[in-house]
Amino acid sequence: MAGAMTGAIEGGASECPASIDIAIIGGGGMGSACAYWLKLMGPPELAVTVFEADPGYARAATTLAAGGIRQQFSTPENILMSQFGFEFLTGAAQALGVEGHDVDLGVHQTPYLHLASGDDLAGLRASFDLQASLGSAPEWLDQSALAGRFPWLRTDDVEAAVLGGPREGTFDPPGLLAAMRRKAIALGARYVAGEVEGIELGADGRVAAIRCNAARIACGRAINAAGPAAGRVAAMAGVDLPIIPVRAHTFVFRAEQPLPGPVPIVVDQVQLLNFRAEGPTFLAGTPREGGLDDAGDDFAIDYDLFESLIWPMLAARVPAFEAIRFAGAWVGHMEWSRLDANPIVGPHPEIDNFMFVAGFSGHGAQHIPAAGRAIAELVLDGGYRSIDLSRFGYERVRAGAPYPELF
């Protein structure tokens, strides 16, 4: 279950260096991944400093994420990033190990089960075919096969489903953040506790410095990894980045009757509901909770949402869920990309030393390893070497040409 990292920040500081090679704005999952890969792949003398406004990570998108990893996407880039992410997470003990700290990210292999009907069927089939072509090994289940495989599900309104392959499941996002941050520091990255207050452009129109903790820090490059705050950070450089914080509830409940057999991670596209088992409890949420408005600084929990919306949908899909006990809730902020629900990754076309890695729209935690590696490749090699994320570039924002993620 998600939770905040609290207490003293190992390797953190409030003092700002006068000059650095790379300033990473945001020290959550994405920012720490960038720092890790840059220090791992780059020259030892590369000066990388991460600036984090919430050094306890109490409200970080990564620490409040539910922690699923799936390959059921409609765009190949997201599938490929998830494939690499699963491999990285399962090998994290070696990749992120630091003397005196064991790394166990709690990876549990559990397939996603995506339910669809009506107008969503064509998209589901296209996604299934794409996953299969990329080696994800999904299964297509018609209504009869679905009912036979999962008799505890009500399936009369479901026309078909996709059951994911072996590289899907759950993991511990706060653990990933803590381990990646610790390893980045061990490799030589510096973390500064403080909010970036401004970005200074030079006479050539490129980023010359950032301001943090009342100090001016000259930098050769700035990476905007500020998650839900990425749009606000971009505006400091006069850039319109269509990313806003959007509230996302996760509700916890217990079922009075156990469900038979293994329970997949259910994405109910018919009702717009998702739920999964988490030990003796279940987690549930819905994108229907109140639109895609800018959440600002609102982390308040709407408990009535469970009673009035979530529970009736749960009971409609799983009759055994008519008898459940509410066990808690939390709210996190998704970094929502208003253009197309896909991330914006790479440099600004004109401010070419100002880079973005944000806007993952609810599926960012699982893509932390791949996205950080991609940014490091751009910085160090001048182009993508592993997974080509060119179609996630900022150019589509300016052109008003969305590249949508449907799932």
PELIN-V551852 format. One record per backbone hydrogen bond with DSSP energy under -0.5 kcal/mol. CO is the residue of the C=O (numbers start at 1). NH is the residue of the N-H. E is the energy in kcal/mol with one decimal. If there is no record, write none. Layout:
# PELIN-V551852
<<CO;NH;E> <CO;NH;E>>
This chain:
# PELIN-V551852
<<4;6;-0.5> <8;10;-0.7> <9;12;-2.1> <11;191;-0.9> <13;193;-3.9> <18;218;-2.3> <20;220;-1.0> <21;220;-0.7> <21;221;-1.0> <22;24;-0.6> <22;49;-2.5> <23;25;-0.6> <23;223;-2.9> <24;26;-0.9> <24;51;-3.0> <25;225;-2.0> <28;32;-2.7> <29;33;-2.1> <30;34;-2.3> <31;35;-2.2> <32;36;-2.6> <33;37;-2.6> <34;38;-2.5> <35;39;-2.2> <36;40;-2.3> <37;41;-2.9> <38;42;-2.0> <43;46;-2.0> <46;48;-0.8> <47;21;-1.0> <47;22;-2.5> <48;190;-2.5> <49;24;-3.0> <50;52;-0.5> <50;192;-3.3> <51;26;-2.8> <52;194;-2.1> <54;57;-2.7> <57;5;-0.5> <60;64;-1.5> <62;65;-1.2> <63;3;-1.0> <67;171;-2.1> <69;169;-2.5> <71;73;-1.7> <75;78;-0.5> <75;79;-1.4> <76;80;-2.7> <77;81;-2.4> <78;82;-2.0> <79;83;-2.2> <80;84;-2.2> <81;85;-2.7> <82;86;-2.6> <83;87;-1.7> <84;88;-2.7> <85;89;-2.9> <86;90;-2.2> <87;91;-1.1> <89;92;-1.2> <91;94;-1.0> <91;95;-2.1> <92;96;-3.0> <98;101;-2.6> <101;98;-1.0> <102;104;-0.6> <105;172;-2.0> <108;110;-0.7> <108;170;-2.1> <111;265;-2.5> <112;164;-3.0> <113;115;-0.6> <113;267;-3.0> <114;162;-1.9> <115;269;-1.7> <116;159;-1.4> <116;160;-1.8> <117;120;-1.8> <118;121;-1.7> <120;124;-2.3> <121;125;-2.7> <122;126;-2.2> <123;127;-2.4> <124;128;-2.5> <125;129;-2.6> <126;130;-2.2> <127;131;-2.8> <128;132;-2.6> <129;133;-2.2> <130;134;-1.2> <131;134;-0.6> <131;136;-2.6> <132;135;-1.5> <139;141;-0.5> <139;163;-2.5> <140;142;-0.5> <141;161;-2.5> <142;146;-2.8> <143;147;-2.3> <144;148;-2.1> <145;149;-2.2> <146;150;-2.5> <150;153;-2.1> <153;155;-0.6> <155;158;-1.8> <157;159;-0.5> <159;143;-0.9> <160;116;-2.3> <161;141;-3.1> <162;114;-2.8> <162;164;-0.5> <163;139;-2.8> <168;110;-1.5> <169;69;-2.8> <170;108;-2.4> <171;173;-0.8> <172;176;-2.0> <173;177;-2.6> <174;178;-2.6> <175;179;-2.4> <176;180;-2.7> <177;181;-2.6> <178;182;-2.3> <179;183;-2.2> <180;184;-2.4> <181;185;-2.2> <182;186;-2.2> <183;187;-1.8> <184;189;-2.7> <185;188;-1.2> <190;50;-3.3> <191;13;-0.5> <192;52;-2.4> <192;194;-0.8> <195;213;-0.7> <198;211;-2.5> <200;208;-3.3> <200;209;-1.6> <202;205;-2.0> <206;202;-3.1> <208;219;-1.9> <209;200;-3.2> <210;217;-3.1> <211;197;-3.2> <211;198;-1.1> <212;215;-1.8> <215;212;-2.1> <215;217;-0.5> <216;218;-0.6> <217;210;-2.1> <218;20;-2.6> <221;23;-2.8> <222;224;-0.5> <222;355;-2.8> <223;25;-3.0> <223;225;-1.1> <224;357;-2.1> <226;229;-2.1> <227;230;-2.3> <229;233;-2.2> <230;234;-2.5> <231;235;-1.7> <232;236;-0.7> <233;236;-1.1> <234;237;-1.7> <234;239;-2.0> <235;238;-1.8> <239;241;-0.8> <240;242;-0.6> <241;243;-2.8> <242;338;-2.4> <242;339;-0.5> <244;336;-2.5> <245;295;-3.4> <246;334;-3.2> <248;332;-2.3> <250;330;-1.9> <251;284;-2.2> <252;327;-3.3> <252;328;-1.0> <253;282;-2.6> <254;325;-2.8> <262;264;-0.6> <264;266;-0.8> <265;113;-3.1> <266;268;-0.6> <266;275;-1.9> <267;115;-2.7> <267;269;-1.1> <268;272;-1.9> <268;273;-1.8> <272;288;-0.5> <273;268;-3.2> <274;285;-2.2> <275;266;-2.3> <276;283;-2.6> <278;281;-1.8> <281;278;-3.4> <282;253;-2.1> <283;276;-2.1> <284;251;-3.0> <285;274;-2.3> <286;289;-0.8> <295;298;-2.3> <297;299;-0.7> <301;303;-1.0> <302;305;-1.1> <303;306;-1.0> <303;307;-1.1> <304;308;-2.9> <305;309;-1.8> <305;310;-2.0> <306;311;-3.0> <309;313;-1.5> <310;314;-2.5> <311;315;-2.7> <312;316;-1.7> <313;317;-1.7> <314;318;-3.0> <317;154;-3.2> <318;321;-2.6> <319;322;-1.7> <320;323;-1.1> <322;324;-0.7> <323;256;-2.5> <325;254;-2.6> <328;252;-3.0> <330;250;-2.5> <332;248;-2.3> <332;334;-0.5> <334;246;-2.2> <334;336;-1.3> <335;361;-2.2> <336;244;-2.0> <336;338;-0.9> <337;341;-2.2> <340;405;-2.1> <343;345;-0.6> <344;358;-1.7> <346;356;-2.6> <347;394;-0.5> <350;352;-1.6> <351;348;-0.9> <351;354;-2.1> <353;222;-2.7> <353;355;-0.5> <354;348;-2.3> <355;224;-3.6> <356;346;-2.5> <358;344;-3.1> <360;363;-1.5> <364;367;-1.3> <365;368;-1.2> <367;371;-2.7> <368;372;-2.3> <369;373;-1.8> <370;374;-2.2> <371;375;-2.1> <372;376;-2.0> <373;377;-2.2> <374;378;-2.1> <375;379;-2.5> <376;380;-2.9> <377;381;-2.6> <377;382;-0.8> <377;383;-1.1> <378;382;-1.0> <387;389;-0.8> <389;392;-2.1> <390;393;-2.0> <392;345;-2.2> <393;396;-1.1> <394;397;-1.6> <394;398;-1.4> <395;399;-2.1> <396;400;-0.7> <396;401;-2.4> <397;400;-0.7> <400;402;-0.6> <404;406;-0.6>>
